[in-house]
């Protein structure tokens, strides 16, 4: 099929490359020439495992190309995926829909033949109905559908080509048939459930999933505080309750909490939309979920400050990790960088290292000191903070690292280091939910 992807950020670039890899002819459109030039050369403008290979082969094959013209997109495509960002609105919890509205509003006047416009961006419920009205008001014969994304950064290519479910919100059988054709190479395997519903339900599926995951993370982090107070170990507790099939073990890792460009802003936008719909109390619990999550950052700073005697003044602090999660260079709402910046404001001399996110971190927090490698980050450090669970950090030799630092003090903000081995090497290790010294 002839497909366009409007917006070539994280979601759009992955979706465009994967749709071309499925055999479709794809045109990616963006207003940012820097992205267009990089993608046209087969280079992803961000770090995502496996994307570089898919992008290179689909661009080389001629099935995937990029441009900046919505008119060209309208003339080329039969299916138009809208993949632009919906950040948090300044001064509000609500989602900023300007990019989505601009994409559909700019495309609509050029859609002079039947086509399907498919939203993939995460939006408040009711947005799709409003965008369908934009198409009608422009006199366009195009129809609107919604097909939410469920990508995990670090696994986005696999999640696109082998999704655990495909959800489509449609208003006609024709629209559903078109989307079944788009995803036919995936559906033919018989492994992917297909869920067809109305527009509002499709919009709510994504934000509800993110709200549930955020709640699960904040639940175990709240339990971590109880474990600290009682002298218990939250990692063992999480393993035990995770064996209950009704609960499951995924997203039960206590630690520094969630960040990134999705969960934090999505739960806030969900609360804001519930208020607009007249049911603010329905999602009031998400305020506590958000507060628990932000509290993990403050607690991590407190643990580190306690290890260095109650003040960061004149103290050298090594921060291992800048991305909000491993296998990504995304530093949006990064808990690690938030902690690093807070310690710097409190007088600490902070050095940050990350395997791939250094450039993005430097752009957002230029006043922090960035080390080219782990050795330089940790030399003579009074305390080391492990804040992003990259394998390079998890597999560190505590004796080797101990030979570099000024004092063997560690805050494991992700609860993944083997505490017996580190403590046997003379480290004073604290973490969230199992921070009591041996």
C-alpha positions in Angstrom: 0.0 0.0 0.0 1.0 3.7 -0.3 1.4 5.0 3.2 2.5 8.3 4.6 3.7 8.9 8.2 3.3 12.5 9.4 5.9 13.2 12.0 9.2 11.5 12.1 10.2 11.6 15.8 10.6 8.5 17.8 7.2 7.0 17.0 7.0 8.2 13.4 10.5 7.2 12.3 10.1 3.7 13.7 6.6 3.3 12.2 7.7 4.5 8.8 10.7 2.2 8.7 8.7 -0.8 9.9 5.8 -0.3 7.5 8.3 -0.2 4.6 9.9 -3.3 6.0 6.5 -5.0 5.7 6.6 -4.2 2.0 4.6 -1.0 1.8 5.6 2.1 -0.1 6.1 4.8 2.6 6.7 8.6 2.6 7.7 10.1 5.9 6.9 13.8 6.4 8.3 16.3 8.9 8.9 20.0 9.2 12.4 19.4 10.6 15.0 19.3 7.8 17.6 17.9 10.2 15.5 14.8 10.8 14.6 14.5 7.1 18.3 14.7 6.0 19.4 12.1 8.5 16.6 9.7 7.8 17.0 10.1 4.0 20.6 9.0 4.5 19.5 6.0 6.5 20.6 7.3 9.8 18.2 7.4 12.8 18.3 10.8 14.6 18.0 9.0 18.0 19.2 5.7 19.5 16.9 2.7 19.2 18.3 -0.8 18.9 17.8 -2.4 15.5 16.3 0.7 13.8 19.4 1.6 11.9 19.4 -1.7 10.1 15.7 -1.5 9.2 16.0 2.1 8.1 19.1 1.5 6.0 17.6 -1.4 4.1 14.2 0.2 3.4 15.7 3.5 2.3 18.1 1.6 0.0 15.3 -0.5 -1.4 13.4 2.6 -2.4 10.3 1.7 -0.4 11.0 4.4 2.1 11.7 8.1 1.5 11.2 11.4 3.3 10.0 14.9 2.6 8.4 18.0 4.1 5.3 18.5 2.0 1.8 17.7 3.2 0.5 18.3 -0.3 2.9 15.6 -1.6 1.8 13.3 1.2 -1.9 13.7 0.2 -1.2 13.1 -3.4 1.0 10.0 -2.6 -0.8 8.2 0.1 -3.9 6.2 0.6 -3.4 5.8 4.3 -1.9 8.6 6.4 -0.6 7.9 9.9 -0.4 10.8 12.2 2.6 10.3 14.6 3.4 13.7 16.0 4.1 14.5 19.6 1.6 15.5 22.3 3.7 17.0 25.1 2.4 18.4 28.3 1.0 21.9 27.9 3.0 24.7 29.5 1.4 25.7 32.8 -1.1 22.8 32.8 -1.4 19.1 33.1 -3.3 18.9 29.8 -1.9 17.6 26.6 -0.7 20.1 24.0 -2.5 19.1 20.8 -1.2 21.8 18.5 1.0 19.4 16.5 -1.8 16.9 16.0 -4.2 19.6 15.0 -1.7 21.2 12.7 -0.9 17.9 11.0 -4.5 17.0 10.3 -5.6 20.6 9.5 -2.6 21.0 7.1 -3.3 17.7 5.4 -7.1 18.0 5.1 -7.3 20.6 2.3 -5.1 18.4 0.1 -7.1 15.2 0.6 -9.3 15.4 -2.5 -9.8 11.6 -3.0 -10.9 8.9 -0.6 -8.2 8.1 2.0 -7.9 7.0 5.6 -6.2 9.3 8.2 -5.1 7.2 11.1 -4.1 8.7 14.4 -1.3 7.0 16.4 -0.4 9.8 18.8 -1.4 9.5 22.4 -4.3 12.0 22.9 -7.1 12.8 25.3 -10.4 11.0 24.6 -12.5 13.0 22.3 -9.6 14.3 20.2 -10.4 11.9 17.3 -14.0 13.1 17.0 -12.8 16.7 16.8 -10.2 15.8 14.1 -12.9 13.9 12.1 -14.8 17.2 12.1 -11.8 19.0 10.8 -11.8 16.6 7.8 -15.5 17.1 7.2 -15.3 20.9 7.5 -12.5 20.9 4.9 -14.8 19.0 2.5 -12.4 16.1 2.4 -13.7 12.6 1.5 -11.1 11.2 3.8 -12.1 9.1 6.9 -10.5 9.1 10.3 -9.5 6.2 12.4 -7.4 5.7 15.6 -4.7 3.1 16.0 -2.8 3.7 19.3 0.8 2.7 19.6 2.2 0.6 22.5 6.0 0.9 21.8 8.6 0.4 24.5 11.7 2.4 24.0 14.6 0.0 23.5 12.2 -2.6 21.9 10.3 -0.4 19.5 11.2 -2.2 16.3 10.1 -5.6 17.7 7.0 -4.1 19.2 6.0 -2.7 15.8 6.7 -5.8 13.8 5.5 -8.2 16.4 2.9 -6.3 18.6 1.2 -8.0 21.5 -2.1 -6.5 20.2 -3.4 -4.2 17.5 -6.2 -1.9 18.5 -8.2 0.1 15.9 -10.9 2.6 16.5 -13.1 2.9 13.3 -16.4 4.2 12.2 -16.9 1.9 9.2 -16.2 -1.6 8.0 -14.2 -0.1 5.1 -11.8 1.6 7.4 -11.2 -1.6 9.3 -10.6 -3.5 6.1 -8.0 -1.0 5.0 -6.2 -1.3 8.4 -6.3 -5.1 8.2 -4.6 -4.8 4.8 -2.0 -2.5 6.2 -1.2 -5.0 9.0 -1.8 -8.2 6.9 1.8 -9.4 7.1 1.6 -9.2 10.9 -1.9 -10.7 11.2 -1.1 -13.6 8.9 1.1 -15.1 11.6 -2.0 -15.6 13.8 -0.2 -14.5 16.9 -1.4 -10.9 17.2 -4.9 -10.2 18.7 -7.0 -7.7 16.6 -9.3 -5.5 18.6 -11.7 -3.3 16.7 -13.7 -0.7 18.6 -15.0 2.9 18.4 -12.8 6.0 18.4 -13.2 6.9 22.0 -12.4 3.4 23.3 -9.3 3.2 21.1 -8.0 6.6 22.5 -8.7 5.4 26.1 -6.9 2.1 25.7 -3.4 3.7 25.4 -3.8 6.2 28.3 -5.5 3.6 30.5 -2.6 1.2 29.9 0.0 3.8 30.8 -2.0 4.8 33.9 -2.1 1.2 35.0 1.7 0.7 34.5 2.4 4.0 36.3 0.2 2.9 39.2 1.9 -0.5 39.4 5.4 1.2 39.5 4.3 3.7 42.2 2.6 0.9 44.2 5.9 -1.1 44.6 7.8 2.2 45.3 5.3 3.0 48.1 5.9 -0.5 49.5 9.6 0.2 49.3 9.2 3.0 51.9 7.5 0.5 54.2 10.3 -2.0 53.7 12.9 0.6 54.6 11.0 1.5 57.7 10.5 -2.2 58.7 14.0 -3.4 57.7 12.6 -5.6 54.9 13.8 -6.2 51.3 11.4 -4.9 48.6 13.1 -6.9 45.8 12.3 -10.2 47.5 8.8 -9.0 48.3 8.2 -8.1 44.7 9.4 -11.5 43.5 7.1 -13.2 45.9 4.0 -11.2 45.0 4.9 -11.3 41.3 4.4 -15.1 41.3 0.7 -14.5 41.8 -0.7 -14.7 38.3 -3.3 -12.0 39.2 -0.4 -9.6 39.8 2.6 -10.6 37.6 6.2 -9.6 38.0 6.6 -7.0 35.3 6.8 -3.4 36.3 7.3 -4.4 40.0 10.9 -3.1 40.2 11.2 -0.6 43.0 13.7 2.2 42.5 14.0 5.7 41.2 10.7 5.6 39.3 9.5 6.3 35.8 10.3 9.1 33.5 10.5 9.6 29.7 8.2 11.2 27.3 5.1 9.1 27.9 4.1 7.9 31.4 4.5 11.2 33.3 2.8 13.5 30.9 0.1 10.9 29.9 -1.1 10.3 33.4 -1.3 14.1 34.0 -3.2 14.6 30.7 -5.5 11.7 31.7 -6.4 13.5 35.0 -6.9 16.8 33.2 -9.3 15.2 30.7 -11.3 13.4 33.4 -11.8 16.9 34.9 -13.0 18.3 31.6 -15.4 15.4 31.3 -16.9 16.1 34.8 -15.4 13.1 36.6 -12.3 14.4 38.3 -12.6 12.1 41.3 -12.4 9.0 39.0 -8.7 9.5 38.4 -7.8 11.5 41.6 -5.6 8.5 42.7 -3.2 9.3 39.8 -2.2 12.4 41.6 -0.8 10.2 44.4 0.8 8.0 41.8 2.6 11.0 40.3 3.6 12.3 43.7 5.0 8.9 44.8 7.0 8.8 41.6 8.5 12.3 42.0 9.2 11.4 45.6 11.6 8.7 44.5 13.9 11.4 43.2 13.9 13.3 46.4 14.5 10.1 48.4 17.5 9.2 46.2 19.0 12.6 46.9 18.5 12.1 50.6 20.2 8.7 50.6 23.2 10.1 48.8 23.4 13.2 51.1 23.3 10.9 54.1 26.2 8.8 52.8 28.4 11.9 52.5 27.7 13.2 56.0 24.6 15.4 55.4 25.9 17.9 52.9 27.1 17.8 49.3 29.2 20.9 49.7 32.7 20.1 48.5 31.7 16.5 47.7 32.4 14.8 44.4 29.4 12.9 43.1 29.5 10.4 40.2 26.2 9.7 38.4 26.0 6.7 36.3 23.1 7.1 33.8 21.4 10.0 32.1 18.8 8.4 29.9 15.4 7.7 31.6 15.9 4.0 30.8 18.6 1.7 29.3 18.9 1.1 25.5 17.7 4.7 24.8 19.2 8.1 24.5 15.9 9.7 25.6 16.4 12.2 28.5 12.9 13.6 28.6 11.9 13.9 32.3 14.9 11.7 33.2 14.9 10.8 36.9 18.7 10.4 36.7 19.3 13.9 35.4 16.8 15.4 37.8 18.7 13.9 40.7 22.1 15.0 39.2 20.9 18.6 38.8 19.4 18.6 42.3 22.6 17.5 43.9 24.5 20.1 41.9 22.2 22.8 43.1 22.9 21.6 46.7 26.6 22.2 46.2 27.8 18.8 44.9 30.5 18.5 42.2 28.6 16.2 39.8 30.0 14.2 37.0 27.6 12.3 34.7 28.2 9.4 32.4 25.9 7.5 30.0 26.8 5.1 27.2 24.6 6.9 24.5 22.7 9.8 26.0 25.5 12.3 26.7 24.7 14.7 23.9 21.0 14.9 24.7 21.8 15.3 28.4 24.3 18.1 27.7 21.7 19.9 25.6 19.2 19.8 28.4 21.5 20.3 31.4 24.6 22.1 30.1 25.9 23.1 33.5 26.5 19.5 34.6 30.0 18.0 34.1 30.0 15.0 31.7 32.7 12.3 31.8 33.8 10.4 28.7 33.9 7.1 30.4 33.1 5.3 33.7 36.6 5.7 35.0 36.6 9.5 34.6 33.2 9.8 36.1 34.1 7.9 39.3 37.7 8.9 40.0 38.0 10.2 43.5 34.2 10.3 43.9 32.8 10.5 47.5 29.7 8.7 46.4 28.5 6.9 43.2 24.9 6.9 42.1 23.7 4.1 39.8 20.6 5.7 38.2 20.1 4.0 34.8 20.4 0.2 34.7 22.7 -0.1 31.6 24.4 -3.5 31.5 27.8 -1.7 31.6 26.9 -0.5 35.1 25.2 -3.6 36.4 28.2 -5.7 35.5 30.8 -3.4 37.1 33.5 -5.1 39.2 33.1 -3.6 42.7 36.8 -4.1 43.4 37.9 -2.3 40.2 35.5 0.6 40.8 36.6 0.7 44.4 40.2 1.3 43.3 39.0 4.5 41.6 36.8 6.2 44.0 37.6 8.3 47.0 35.2 6.4 49.2 33.3 3.2 48.6 29.8 4.6 48.9 27.0 3.7 46.5 23.3 4.5 46.0 21.7 1.8 43.8 18.8 3.8 42.4 17.5 0.8 40.4 17.9 -2.1 42.9 19.8 -4.3 40.5 23.3 -4.5 41.9 24.2 -7.7 43.7 24.4 -6.3 47.2 26.4 -9.2 48.9 29.2 -8.9 46.3 29.4 -5.1 46.7 29.2 -5.1 50.4 31.9 -7.9 50.5 34.1 -5.5 48.6 33.7 -2.9 51.3 31.0 -0.8 49.8 28.4 1.0 51.8 25.4 0.5 49.4 22.0 2.0 49.9 18.9 1.6 47.7 15.2 2.3 47.8 13.5 -0.5 49.7 16.5 -2.4 50.9 18.8 0.4 52.1 19.5 -0.7 55.6 23.3 -1.3 55.9 24.4 -4.9 56.3 
